[in-house]
Amino acid sequence: MVEVIAKGKTARDPNITATCGSCNARLCFRKSEARFEADQRDGDVYVIRCPVCRRDVWIAASVVDKR
């Protein structure tokens, strides 16, 4: 039987902010909520759906991975 001696902490999934290019809504999301899209030509991106206008918001992977 496994016994917990001391509780550890899980890796933090920080909040990321972005602005929808269509309706200018300010959005806050976690990396785990975004869809990753690999693109060799333009660079990798994370994509989220704007809950206001329902359009895709593309955020450069370099911006998301910095946090």
C-alpha positions in Angstrom: 0.0 0.0 0.0 1.3 3.5 -0.9 1.4 6.0 1.9 1.7 9.7 1.5 4.4 11.1 3.7 4.2 14.7 2.5 2.1 16.3 -0.2 3.9 17.8 -3.1 2.9 20.5 -5.5 1.9 20.0 -9.1 3.4 22.0 -12.0 1.7 25.4 -12.2 -0.4 26.2 -15.3 -0.3 30.0 -15.4 -3.0 32.2 -16.8 -2.3 33.8 -20.2 -4.1 36.8 -21.5 -4.9 37.6 -25.1 -7.1 39.9 -27.1 -9.5 38.7 -29.8 -8.7 40.3 -33.1 -12.3 40.2 -34.2 -14.3 41.7 -31.3 -11.4 43.0 -29.0 -12.6 40.9 -26.1 -9.8 40.5 -23.4 -9.4 36.7 -22.8 -7.7 34.9 -20.0 -7.0 31.1 -20.4 -4.6 28.4 -19.4 -2.2 26.7 -21.8 -4.0 23.4 -21.1 -7.2 24.9 -22.5 -5.7 25.9 -25.8 -5.2 23.7 -28.9 -1.6 23.4 -30.2 -1.1 23.8 -34.0 2.4 23.1 -35.5 3.2 25.2 -38.5 6.7 25.1 -40.0 6.2 28.0 -42.3 4.7 30.7 -39.9 5.7 29.2 -36.5 3.8 27.1 -34.0 0.7 28.6 -32.4 -1.9 27.9 -29.7 -5.5 28.4 -30.7 -8.5 29.2 -28.4 -12.1 30.0 -29.4 -13.4 33.4 -28.3 -16.5 32.9 -26.2 -17.9 36.3 -27.4 -17.7 36.1 -31.2 -16.9 32.3 -31.5 -13.9 33.0 -33.8 -10.4 31.4 -33.3 -7.8 33.5 -31.6 -4.2 32.5 -32.5 -1.4 33.1 -30.1 2.3 32.5 -31.0 3.7 29.5 -29.1 6.8 31.6 -28.2 4.5 34.0 -26.2 2.7 31.2 -24.4 5.8 29.0 -23.7 7.6 32.0 -22.1 5.1 32.0 -19.2 
